Amino acid sequence: MTGFFNAIGDFFTWTFQFMPSLGNIPNIALTLAGAAATIYWLGQMVKHNREDAAAK
């Protein structure tokens, strides 16, 4: 089991070597993905509220 966690640690250590060269791109990408998901979710909530109001 220790080997499994060591492998995960080695993978992240290898991955984080590239992060400085990417700059803010990962931050911007995650922010945009989160904003898009939030807008979609809020749109679905509005849609369901309208359907519930029409059914009453």
C-alpha positions, 0 to 999 in steps of 0.5 A: 500500500505504501508503494501506491501512495509513493507512486501518487506522490511521485506523479504529483511531484513530476506534474508540479514541475510543469506548473511554473511554466504554465503561469496563470493558465490553470487558474483561469481555466478552472475559474472559467469552468466553475463559472460556466458550471454555476451559470448552467446550474442556476439556469436549470434551477430557474427552469425547474422553478418555472415548471413548478409554477406552471404546474400549480 
